[in-house]
């Protein structure tokens, strides 16, 4: 299942990128994430790993593409597996953030995600509104 989202954020692409790349920040802006821990060493960069609990489900997450400040790809192993691709473009106002979320449910979860698709598609823009507010408060 694919979900796309876009938002404008009144912050530099570097600030938005750094906020997204440090997944520990998700507990501040993503209401579904209850915990996020860095499993690898600092500094955060390509290959950094995190343990995330999203909606009660544990995920092992790796930053697989780290092209600061323009592109970030996050691979999450869990139920379901998920790839999030972020594209950040500078604008006169700050940053245009585009993202593609690729959920890959298997087995029974295929049925569940088929039913939850509309809910997820409505929720992602709400989470990104929270990301926008979080980033802009930090400037």
ROSEDREN-518196 format. One line per 10 residues: number of its first residue (from 1); their letters; for each residue z, y, x of C-alpha. Coordinates in steps of 0.1 Angstrom, whole numbers, plus 5000, padded with zeros to 4 digits. Last residue first. Layout:
<pts>
NUM> A> Z Y X  ...
</pts>
This chain:
<pts>
139> XXXXXXXXXX> 5148 5276 5138  5171 5248 5126  5171 5258 5090  5133 5256 5090  5133 5220 5102  5158 5208 5076  5140 5227 5048  5106 5211 5057  5122 5177 5061  5138 5181 5026
129> XXXXXXXXXX> 5104 5190 5012  5090 5159 5030  5115 5137 5012  5104 5151 4979  5067 5145 4989  5076 5109 4997  5094 5102 4964  5065 5106 4940  5042 5082 4959  5072 5058 4962
119> XXXXXXXXXX> 5078 5058 4924  5041 5053 4917  5039 5023 4941  5071 5006 4929  5053 4981 4906  5027 4971 4933  5056 4972 4958  5076 4946 4938  5046 4923 4934  5037 4924 4971
109> XXXXXXXXXX> 5075 4920 4978  5072 4885 4964  5052 4873 4994  5044 4900 5019  5047 4938 5019  5026 4959 5043  5034 4996 5037  5010 5020 5054  5024 5055 5054  4998 5082 5063
99> XXXXXXXXXX> 5012 5116 5073  5000 5152 5075  5021 5180 5088  5006 5215 5089  5027 5235 5114  5039 5271 5119  5027 5300 5098  4996 5309 5119  4988 5272 5120  4994 5244 5145
89> XXXXXXXXXX> 4983 5209 5134  5007 5179 5134  4994 5144 5125  5020 5117 5116  5012 5080 5113  5038 5059 5096  5034 5021 5099  5056 4998 5077  5067 4962 5076  5082 4954 5043
79> XXXXXXXXXX> 5109 4941 5045  5115 4950 5081  5096 4959 5112  5089 4996 5115  5060 5011 5136  5061 5049 5141  5030 5068 5152  5032 5104 5164  5004 5128 5169  5000 5165 5178
69> XXXXXXXXXX> 5030 5178 5197  5035 5155 5217  5012 5125 5218  5038 5097 5213  5021 5066 5199  5041 5034 5195  5075 5049 5186  5094 5017 5177  5115 5009 5146  5137 4978 5138
59> XXXXXXXXXX> 5144 4981 5101  5174 4972 5080  5170 4975 5042  5197 4993 5021  5172 5020 5010  5164 5027 5046  5188 5014 5073  5173 5023 5108  5177 5007 5142  5157 5027 5168
49> XXXXXXXXXX> 5134 5020 5197  5117 5044 5221  5084 5029 5232  5068 5063 5239  5094 5090 5242  5131 5098 5235  5150 5106 5266  5171 5086 5264  5176 5049 5266  5167 5024 5238
39> XXXXXXXXXX> 5186 5014 5207  5188 5049 5191  5207 5046 5158  5198 5056 5123  5220 5052 5093  5218 5058 5055  5181 5066 5053  5171 5070 5016  5180 5107 5014  5156 5116 5042
29> XXXXXXXXXX> 5166 5150 5056  5198 5147 5076  5199 5109 5080  5163 5112 5093  5175 5131 5123  5184 5099 5141  5147 5092 5141  5143 5115 5171  5105 5116 5170  5104 5134 5136
19> XXXXXXXXXX> 5126 5163 5148  5108 5165 5182  5074 5167 5164  5086 5194 5140  5099 5215 5169  5068 5209 5190  5045 5217 5161  5063 5251 5158  5082 5259 5127  5074 5273 5092
9> XXXXXXXXX> 5065 5238 5078  5034 5231 5057  5033 5198 5039  5010 5168 5035  5015 5133 5022  4996 5100 5021  5007 5067 5007  4990 5034 5014  5000 5000 5000
</pts>
